[in-house]
Amino acid sequence: MKKAVIRPARGISGKVNIPPDKSISHRAAIFASLGRGRSVISNFLFAEDCVNTVKALRQLGVKAEVSGRDLIVEGRGLKGLSAPEEELYFGNSGTGMRLMAGVLAGQSFSSVLTGDESLSRRPMERITIPLGKMGADIAPSEGGTPPINIRPGNIKGADYESPVASAQVKSCLLLAGLYSGDTTSVTEPFRSRDHTERMMRHLGIPVKVEGRKVSVTGGAEWDARDIQVPGDLSSAAFFTAACALFPGRSIYMPGVNRNPTRDGFLSVLARMGCDIKWEKLRLVCGEEQGDLSITGSELRAVTLGPDEVPAIIDELPLLALLATQSEGVSRITGAGELRKKETDRLSAVAAELKKMGQELREGPDWLEVTGNPGGLKGASVRSYGDHRMAMMLAVAGLKAEGETLIDDVSCIDTSFPGFLELLEGLVER
């Protein structure tokens, strides 16, 4: 494990180029592989999670080559994949495994999906049960976790009411629905990320969105189209959070995704007092992107309910950190999904920020944070092998008094190689 020592900063400012969007990179590789013909995916994220998805697609007979920052894919058509000779390994990527499970459920061959120790603890029955109702012959291991075994089935359309707002679950079922001769619909309690629906529209796949319900008609084939991946708003969040900790400091990030199902974190930051600005907005391949700037301010406490959580699920550890530096008591409810991420992020966030001198209380699906501006203390902290925990703690260390030692930062490479170096390049000391 690689450790890191974070020293306190006087501020953070400057311009930073954000890495490509991870969620869109996964989907671009998958849809390009199922299209007919050659696609160029420009600005692809070559981090471990997305690379493992590409490796799995190659095992299924897809030709995918790297050219600079682009991925060039020769699509084999909806039914052109071939049987893998070995298990398909997805590393730490829940997105890769869950989306590909939907694709593989419709194939005429068997496959086994595996992952690393962390992914092997994550719940998969949320996809295997509805896929089974759609006619898939699919089963996770005992306990409902990976590996996932898939054998040839007969996929039929379904109208599924999902108990959780999850873009991974929704996308998995919509992808499986492409292999039916019927319509497949997924209705969520709250609207989750809509990258899959946007990419389907870009490619000409018949998809319909009605509020919280998304439907796709199976059997459609599509010709390959080039895809440009914007900067990742979830990755940008770590820099916006760092800037928010230092009133009066500003950073600028060009070419960032501004998907309305992903920008909840920025809306919350504005409520907490930060100045958020977008410039040069444009629509590219179905996704809105623009140049983002933020100026930090004195922070105010905030209350978040279950309806807001799906749009900020990845950023909740950062919001907990910012809440420690806000005036008042902040409360986040409806966040039980955090317990089913790479680690139990609710408990992990509470435990590690307490080590840094902060007051947090947790419940089954809630977190309460008592603000203590200026009270962060350097400490030896754990990332739990979770990339988002490691990056949040690095940001916290910039505001802490004294040095912060993070036990494992190698996990950051799953989503954001070079993060610590980019962060250090913005630091004022």
C-alpha positions as CSV (number, residue, x, y, z in Angstrom):
1,M,0.0,0.0,0.0
2,K,1.2,3.5,-0.9
3,K,0.9,6.1,1.9
4,A,0.7,9.8,1.6
5,V,1.5,12.7,3.9
6,I,-0.6,15.8,3.4
7,R,0.7,19.1,4.8
8,P,-1.6,22.1,5.6
9,A,-2.1,24.8,3.0
10,R,-2.7,28.6,3.1
11,G,-5.1,28.3,0.2
12,I,-5.8,26.7,-3.1
13,S,-6.2,28.5,-6.5
14,G,-5.5,28.2,-10.2
15,K,-6.7,26.3,-13.3
16,V,-7.0,22.5,-13.4
17,N,-7.9,20.2,-16.2
18,I,-10.3,17.6,-14.9
19,P,-10.0,13.9,-16.0
20,P,-12.6,12.4,-18.3
21,D,-15.9,11.3,-16.9
22,K,-15.8,7.7,-15.5
23,S,-19.5,6.9,-15.8
24,I,-19.6,8.1,-19.4
25,S,-16.4,6.3,-20.4
26,H,-17.8,3.0,-19.1
27,R,-21.0,3.4,-21.1
28,A,-19.2,4.7,-24.2
29,A,-17.0,1.6,-24.4
30,I,-20.0,-0.7,-23.9
31,F,-22.3,0.9,-26.4
32,A,-19.5,1.3,-29.0
33,S,-18.9,-2.4,-28.7
34,L,-22.5,-3.2,-29.4
35,G,-22.9,-0.8,-32.3
36,R,-22.2,-1.7,-35.9
37,G,-18.8,-0.3,-37.1
38,R,-16.0,1.9,-35.9
39,S,-16.3,4.4,-33.1
40,V,-13.7,6.9,-31.8
41,I,-14.2,7.7,-28.1
42,S,-12.2,10.8,-27.6
43,N,-11.0,11.8,-24.1
44,F,-11.6,8.3,-22.7
45,L,-10.7,7.8,-19.0
46,F,-7.8,5.3,-18.9
47,A,-8.1,4.6,-15.1
48,E,-8.2,1.1,-13.7
49,D,-12.0,0.8,-13.5
50,C,-12.6,1.7,-17.1
51,V,-9.6,-0.2,-18.4
52,N,-11.0,-3.4,-16.7
53,T,-14.3,-2.8,-18.6
54,V,-12.4,-2.5,-21.9
55,K,-10.4,-5.7,-21.1
56,A,-13.6,-7.6,-20.5
57,L,-15.0,-6.4,-23.8
58,R,-11.8,-7.6,-25.5
59,Q,-12.3,-11.0,-24.0
60,L,-15.7,-11.0,-25.6
61,G,-14.2,-10.5,-29.1
62,V,-14.3,-6.7,-29.3
63,K,-11.3,-5.0,-31.0
64,A,-10.5,-1.9,-29.0
65,E,-7.2,0.1,-29.5
66,V,-5.7,3.0,-27.7
67,S,-4.6,6.1,-29.6
68,G,-3.3,8.9,-27.4
69,R,-6.3,9.9,-25.3
70,D,-8.8,8.1,-27.5
71,L,-10.2,4.6,-27.6
72,I,-11.0,3.3,-31.0
73,V,-13.6,0.5,-30.9
74,E,-14.8,-1.8,-33.7
75,G,-18.3,-2.6,-32.8
76,R,-19.7,-6.1,-33.4
77,G,-23.4,-5.4,-33.3
78,L,-25.9,-6.2,-30.6
79,K,-25.5,-10.0,-31.0
80,G,-21.9,-10.1,-32.2
81,L,-20.1,-10.8,-28.9
82,S,-18.3,-14.2,-28.5
83,A,-17.8,-16.5,-25.5
84,P,-14.9,-15.6,-23.2
85,E,-12.3,-18.2,-22.5
86,E,-11.8,-17.1,-18.9
87,E,-13.7,-15.3,-16.2
88,L,-14.3,-11.6,-16.7
89,Y,-12.5,-9.5,-14.1
90,F,-13.8,-6.0,-13.2
91,G,-11.4,-5.1,-10.4
92,N,-13.1,-2.5,-8.2
93,S,-15.7,-1.4,-10.6
94,G,-19.4,-1.9,-9.7
95,T,-20.4,0.1,-12.7
96,G,-18.5,-2.2,-15.1
97,M,-19.8,-5.4,-13.5
98,R,-23.4,-4.3,-13.2
99,L,-23.8,-2.8,-16.7
100,M,-22.0,-5.8,-18.3
101,A,-24.2,-8.2,-16.4
102,G,-27.2,-6.7,-18.3
103,V,-25.4,-7.2,-21.6
104,L,-24.3,-10.7,-20.9
105,A,-27.7,-11.8,-19.6
106,G,-28.9,-11.6,-23.2
107,Q,-26.1,-13.7,-24.8
108,S,-26.2,-17.3,-26.1
109,F,-23.1,-18.2,-24.1
110,S,-22.1,-18.5,-20.4
111,S,-19.9,-16.1,-18.5
112,V,-18.6,-15.5,-15.0
113,L,-18.0,-12.0,-13.6
114,T,-15.5,-11.5,-10.8
115,G,-13.9,-8.6,-9.0
116,D,-11.4,-7.6,-6.3
117,E,-11.9,-8.1,-2.6
118,S,-13.9,-4.9,-2.2
119,L,-16.2,-5.5,-5.2
120,S,-16.7,-9.1,-4.1
121,R,-18.5,-7.7,-1.0
122,R,-20.9,-5.5,-2.8
123,P,-24.6,-6.5,-3.2
124,M,-25.6,-7.9,-6.6
125,E,-29.1,-9.2,-6.0
126,R,-30.4,-5.7,-6.8
127,I,-29.6,-6.7,-10.4
128,T,-29.7,-10.5,-10.5
129,I,-33.3,-10.7,-9.1
130,P,-34.9,-8.3,-11.6
131,L,-32.7,-9.9,-14.4
132,G,-34.1,-13.3,-13.4
133,K,-37.6,-11.9,-13.6
134,M,-36.7,-10.9,-17.2
135,G,-35.8,-14.5,-18.1
136,A,-32.0,-14.4,-17.4
137,D,-30.3,-17.4,-16.0
138,I,-28.1,-15.6,-13.5
139,A,-27.0,-16.1,-10.0
140,P,-24.5,-14.4,-7.6
141,S,-22.6,-16.3,-5.0
142,E,-24.0,-17.2,-1.6
143,G,-24.8,-13.9,0.2
144,G,-25.8,-12.2,-3.1
145,T,-22.3,-11.0,-3.9
146,P,-19.8,-11.6,-6.8
147,P,-18.8,-13.7,-8.6
148,I,-21.9,-13.7,-10.8
149,N,-22.6,-16.7,-13.0
150,I,-24.6,-16.2,-16.2
151,R,-25.9,-18.9,-18.5
152,P,-28.0,-18.5,-21.7
153,G,-31.5,-17.4,-21.0
154,N,-34.5,-15.9,-22.8
155,I,-34.8,-12.2,-22.1
156,K,-38.2,-10.7,-22.2
157,G,-39.4,-7.2,-21.5
158,A,-40.5,-6.1,-18.0
159,D,-41.9,-3.1,-16.1
160,Y,-39.7,-2.9,-13.0
161,E,-40.2,-0.7,-10.0
162,S,-36.8,-0.3,-8.5
163,P,-36.7,0.1,-4.7
164,V,-33.5,2.1,-5.0
165,A,-32.5,5.1,-7.2
166,S,-29.5,3.6,-8.9
167,A,-28.1,4.4,-12.3
168,Q,-26.2,1.1,-12.3
169,V,-29.4,-0.9,-11.7
170,K,-31.4,1.1,-14.2
171,S,-28.7,0.9,-16.9
172,C,-28.2,-2.9,-16.3
173,L,-31.9,-3.6,-17.0
174,L,-32.1,-1.2,-19.9
175,L,-29.1,-2.9,-21.5
176,A,-30.7,-6.4,-21.0
177,G,-33.9,-5.0,-22.4
178,L,-32.2,-4.4,-25.7
179,Y,-32.0,-8.2,-26.1
180,S,-35.8,-8.7,-25.7
181,G,-38.5,-8.3,-28.3
182,D,-40.5,-6.2,-26.0
183,T,-40.4,-2.9,-24.0
184,T,-38.5,-2.7,-20.8
185,S,-39.3,0.0,-18.3
186,V,-37.6,1.0,-15.0
187,T,-39.2,3.3,-12.5
188,E,-37.2,4.7,-9.6
189,P,-38.2,6.3,-6.3
190,F,-36.0,9.3,-7.3
191,R,-34.3,10.1,-10.5
192,S,-30.8,8.8,-10.8
193,R,-28.0,9.7,-13.2
194,D,-29.2,9.6,-16.8
195,H,-26.0,9.1,-18.8
196,T,-27.4,5.8,-20.3
197,E,-30.5,7.5,-21.6
198,R,-28.6,10.4,-23.1
199,M,-26.1,8.0,-24.8
200,M,-29.0,5.9,-26.2
201,R,-30.5,9.1,-27.7
202,H,-27.2,10.1,-29.2
203,L,-26.9,6.7,-30.9
204,G,-30.5,6.6,-32.1
205,I,-31.7,3.8,-29.8
206,P,-35.4,4.2,-29.0
207,V,-35.6,5.3,-25.4
208,K,-38.4,7.1,-23.7
209,V,-38.2,9.1,-20.4
210,E,-41.4,10.0,-18.5
211,G,-40.5,11.5,-15.1
212,R,-38.9,8.8,-13.0
213,K,-39.7,6.1,-15.6
214,V,-37.4,5.1,-18.4
215,S,-38.3,2.7,-21.2
216,V,-36.4,1.1,-24.1
217,T,-37.6,-1.0,-27.0
218,G,-35.6,-4.2,-27.6
219,G,-34.2,-5.5,-30.8
220,A,-32.9,-2.2,-32.2
221,E,-29.5,-2.2,-33.9
222,W,-27.5,1.0,-34.3
223,D,-24.6,2.3,-36.4
224,A,-21.5,3.3,-34.6
225,R,-21.0,7.0,-33.8
226,D,-18.1,8.9,-32.3
227,I,-18.4,9.9,-28.7
228,Q,-16.6,12.7,-26.9
229,V,-16.3,12.3,-23.1
230,P,-16.4,15.5,-21.0
231,G,-14.5,16.2,-17.7
232,D,-15.9,14.3,-14.7
233,L,-18.0,16.4,-12.4
234,S,-17.4,13.9,-9.5
235,S,-13.7,14.4,-9.9
236,A,-14.1,18.1,-10.1
237,A,-15.9,18.0,-6.8
238,F,-12.7,17.3,-4.9
239,F,-11.2,20.5,-6.2
240,T,-14.3,22.5,-5.6
241,A,-14.5,21.2,-2.0
242,A,-10.8,22.1,-1.5
243,C,-11.4,25.6,-2.7
244,A,-14.6,25.9,-0.6
245,L,-12.4,25.4,2.5
246,F,-10.5,28.6,1.8
247,P,-12.7,31.8,1.7
248,G,-11.8,34.1,-1.2
249,R,-9.8,31.6,-3.2
250,S,-10.9,30.6,-6.7
251,I,-10.2,27.8,-9.2
252,Y,-11.2,27.3,-12.8
253,M,-11.9,24.0,-14.6
254,P,-12.6,24.0,-18.3
255,G,-14.7,21.3,-20.2
256,V,-16.6,19.8,-17.2
257,N,-19.8,17.8,-17.6
258,R,-22.9,19.7,-16.4
259,N,-25.5,16.9,-16.3
260,P,-28.5,18.0,-14.2
261,T,-28.6,14.6,-12.5
262,R,-25.0,15.1,-11.4
263,D,-24.7,18.7,-10.3
264,G,-26.5,18.4,-6.9
265,F,-23.2,18.9,-5.1
266,L,-22.7,22.3,-6.7
267,S,-26.2,23.3,-5.8
268,V,-25.5,22.4,-2.2
269,L,-22.2,24.3,-2.2
270,A,-24.1,27.4,-3.4
271,R,-26.5,27.0,-0.5
272,M,-23.5,26.8,1.8
273,G,-22.2,30.1,0.5
274,C,-19.8,29.4,-2.4
275,D,-19.9,31.3,-5.6
276,I,-20.4,28.9,-8.5
277,K,-20.2,30.0,-12.2
278,W,-20.6,28.2,-15.5
279,E,-19.4,29.6,-18.8
280,K,-19.3,28.5,-22.5
281,L,-22.0,25.9,-22.1
282,R,-22.5,23.6,-25.0
283,L,-24.1,20.3,-25.8
284,V,-21.8,17.5,-27.0
285,C,-22.9,14.0,-27.8
286,G,-26.1,14.5,-25.7
287,E,-24.3,15.8,-22.6
288,E,-24.0,19.4,-21.6
289,Q,-20.6,20.7,-20.6
290,G,-19.0,24.0,-19.8
291,D,-16.2,25.8,-18.0
292,L,-16.7,25.8,-14.2
293,S,-15.3,28.2,-11.6
294,I,-15.8,28.4,-7.9
295,T,-14.8,30.9,-5.2
296,G,-14.8,29.9,-1.6
297,S,-16.7,31.6,1.2
298,E,-17.5,31.3,4.9
299,L,-19.6,28.1,5.0
300,R,-23.1,27.6,6.4
301,A,-24.6,24.4,7.7
302,V,-27.0,22.5,5.4
303,T,-29.8,19.9,5.6
304,L,-30.2,17.3,2.9
305,G,-33.1,14.9,2.4
306,P,-33.6,11.6,0.6
307,D,-34.7,13.3,-2.6
308,E,-31.4,15.1,-3.0
309,V,-29.1,12.1,-2.2
310,P,-29.1,10.3,-5.6
311,A,-27.6,13.3,-7.3
312,I,-24.8,13.7,-4.8
313,I,-24.2,10.1,-3.6
314,D,-20.5,10.1,-4.6
315,E,-19.9,13.6,-3.0
316,L,-21.5,12.9,0.4
317,P,-18.1,12.3,2.1
318,L,-16.9,15.7,0.8
319,L,-20.1,17.3,2.1
320,A,-19.5,15.8,5.5
321,L,-16.0,17.3,5.5
322,L,-17.4,20.7,4.4
323,A,-20.0,20.5,7.1
324,T,-17.3,20.2,9.8
325,Q,-16.0,23.6,8.6
326,S,-19.5,25.2,8.6
327,E,-21.3,27.3,11.1
328,G,-24.1,25.2,12.7
329,V,-25.3,21.6,12.6
330,S,-25.7,19.8,9.2
331,R,-27.8,16.8,8.7
332,I,-27.9,14.3,5.8
333,T,-30.8,11.8,5.7
334,G,-31.7,9.0,3.2
335,A,-28.0,8.1,2.7
336,G,-28.2,4.4,3.5
337,E,-26.8,3.6,0.0
338,L,-23.4,4.9,1.2
339,R,-23.2,1.7,3.3
340,K,-23.1,-0.4,0.1
341,K,-20.3,1.4,-1.7
342,E,-16.6,0.3,-1.9
343,T,-16.7,0.5,1.9
344,D,-19.4,1.5,4.4
345,R,-18.8,5.2,3.7
346,L,-21.2,6.5,6.4
347,S,-19.2,4.8,9.2
348,A,-15.8,5.4,7.5
349,V,-16.5,9.1,7.1
350,A,-17.6,9.5,10.7
351,A,-14.7,7.4,12.1
352,E,-11.9,9.2,10.2
353,L,-13.2,12.8,10.6
354,K,-13.6,12.1,14.3
355,K,-9.9,11.2,14.4
356,M,-9.3,14.7,13.0
357,G,-11.1,16.3,15.9
358,Q,-14.6,16.6,14.5
359,E,-18.0,15.8,16.0
360,L,-20.2,13.5,13.9
361,R,-23.1,11.2,14.7
362,E,-24.4,8.4,12.4
363,G,-27.6,6.4,12.1
364,P,-28.8,3.7,9.7
365,D,-29.2,6.1,6.8
366,W,-28.2,9.5,8.3
367,L,-25.2,11.6,9.4
368,E,-25.2,14.6,11.7
369,V,-22.2,16.9,11.7
370,T,-21.6,19.7,14.2
371,G,-19.5,22.4,12.6
372,N,-16.2,23.4,14.1
373,P,-14.6,25.9,11.6
374,G,-10.8,25.8,11.8
375,G,-10.8,22.8,14.1
376,L,-9.5,20.1,11.8
377,K,-6.4,18.4,13.3
378,G,-3.8,16.4,11.4
379,A,-4.0,12.6,12.2
380,S,-3.2,9.1,10.9
381,V,-6.3,8.1,9.0
382,R,-7.6,5.2,6.9
383,S,-8.8,5.2,3.4
384,Y,-10.3,1.7,3.7
385,G,-9.0,1.1,0.1
386,D,-11.7,3.4,-1.1
387,H,-10.7,5.9,-3.7
388,R,-13.2,8.6,-2.7
389,M,-12.3,8.2,1.0
390,A,-8.6,8.7,0.2
391,M,-9.2,11.8,-1.9
392,M,-11.6,13.3,0.7
393,L,-9.0,12.8,3.4
394,A,-6.3,14.4,1.2
395,V,-8.6,17.5,0.9
396,A,-9.2,17.5,4.6
397,G,-5.5,17.4,5.3
398,L,-5.0,20.7,3.4
399,K,-7.1,22.5,6.0
400,A,-5.9,20.6,9.1
401,E,-3.4,21.8,11.7
402,G,-0.4,19.6,11.4
403,E,0.4,16.7,9.0
404,T,-2.2,14.1,7.9
405,L,-1.0,10.6,7.1
406,I,-3.3,8.5,4.8
407,D,-2.5,4.8,5.1
408,D,-3.4,3.9,1.5
409,V,-3.7,6.1,-1.5
410,S,-2.9,3.6,-4.3
411,C,-6.7,3.0,-4.5
412,I,-7.1,6.5,-6.1
413,D,-5.8,5.0,-9.4
414,T,-9.1,3.2,-9.9
415,S,-10.7,6.5,-10.8
416,F,-8.3,9.4,-10.8
417,P,-4.6,8.7,-11.5
418,G,-2.5,11.7,-10.7
419,F,-5.0,13.3,-8.3
420,L,-2.5,14.1,-5.5
421,E,-0.1,15.7,-8.0
422,L,-2.8,17.9,-9.5
423,L,-4.1,18.9,-6.1
424,E,-0.6,19.8,-4.9
425,G,-0.1,22.0,-8.0
426,L,-2.9,24.2,-6.8
427,V,-1.8,24.6,-3.2
428,E,-0.5,27.8,-1.7
429,R,2.0,27.5,1.1
